[in-house]
Amino acid sequence: MPGFKGFMEHFKKNIPKYQELSDALNPQDWVFPPEADKICNLMRKLIILRCIRPDKLVPAFTKFVVETLGVEFTNPPPFELPAIFKDSNSTTPLIFILSPGADPLNGLMKFAE
């Protein structure tokens, strides 16, 4: 892959350093060696992290979005049922896409009353 030209040689020379990445509690915050900064941009670093620590890819992508687009793109919009309800009708229902721990039922029942 042209975008990774020189990285394999760099990696082979720095295996102990990349072992630190593999062992890190928060590898998404791990600082790449300066030589890797010359070879890899942020997206390529995510690809490397995906190869070494796929379990930490979601926090790494969150950090990537914060650094490139801003923190407002990682926070969900406020849940305002009255405003959302105005956009619905008998043929356009409300659909709730839930994340773990989210339960809009109480707010929905209060609004229904």
C-alpha angles and dihedrals in degrees: 000000000000094000091062097047108149095011096104091056090046091049093050090052092049105040093133089053092051089047084066088057090051092049098040119118090217105026091168086071095045114123114232118225115267091249090059090051088061091053104035135051122204094275093051090050088056089053090052091048089050089057096047104031112014090165090071099047096105095056089044092053090048089054090047092053092048092050096045105031107014139260093278088074092061098049118082116238116258115274107240108169097186091056092044092048091059089063093055132077138164092292098034108059129192112253119196117207104197131205123204110293095015117124117168094176096101093050091045093051092049091049091048091055 
